[in-house]
Amino acid sequence: MKGQTSKASATKRASTKARPAKQPFQQRVARAHVGQYRPRIDAAEKAAGEARYIDDLATQSRFPSLVYAKVLRSPYPARASGA
């Protein structure tokens, strides 16, 4: 089996090759907002449930008189009272 090398010796030779040193990251343009606080201008609308989303707009255009309903069930089991 002339000319064939084992995986161990091939790995050893590959790891001994000199690699060039990595250059530190240089930012091309200074960013004005990265890493700084930016106020959320829509936070009050979202918290109050008044914010408009694209699904709301699409549903209103396709179904203008659609009525929404949701069932809210108690997480506690009901007890029958014997009178």
N, C-alpha and C positions, 0 to 999 in steps of 0.2 A: 504494500500500500504506500508506494512512494509518492510524495507530493501532497499528501493529505496531512492536515494538522488537526490536533484535537481542539475542542471548543475552549478548554481551559487555557491553552497556550495562545490561541487567537484572542481571547478576552484579555489576557495579560498584556499582549503586545498593543492592543487598542487602548488600554487604560494608561500605558506609559507614554503615549504621544503627548507632546507639549501643546497645550491649548492657549490661545491668546487671551489676555486678561480682558474681562468685560469692562466696557466704558460705563461710567455712572450715567443714569438717565438725565438728559438735558431737556427741559421743557421748551418747546419752540416759542410759545406765546404765553405770557403771564395771564392767568385766568382771574376774572374779577369776582366770581361768585363761588368758586369751588372751595369748600372747607369753611364757609362762612354761613351765618344764620340768614335765612331768607324767610320773611313772613308769609304765611299761607293766606292769601286774600280770599279764598273760597271756603275757609274752615267754618265760619259762622253759618253759611248757607248749608253746608253738608251736615253740620251738627243739628240744625233745625229741621232737616229733611226737605228743604226748599230747593236744593241744587237740582239742575236739569241735566239729565244724562241723555246720550244719544238713543238709548233704548226707549226712553220715555217719549222722545220726539217722534221716533219711527212708529211706535204703537199708536200715538194720537193721530198721526196722518193716515194710518191704515184702518184704524177702528175708532172713529171720533166719539162714539157714544158708549164705549166700553165701560162697564162697571166692575170695580175691583172688590174682592171680598177675601177675607182671611179668617180661618177658624183658629181660635186660641183655646187650647185645652189646658186644664189645670194639671200641674205635675203631681198633685196629691190625689190619692184614691177617694172616691165618694163613699160616704157611710150612710146606710139606711137607718133612719131613726124610727124606732118602734113606738107608736103612740097608743 
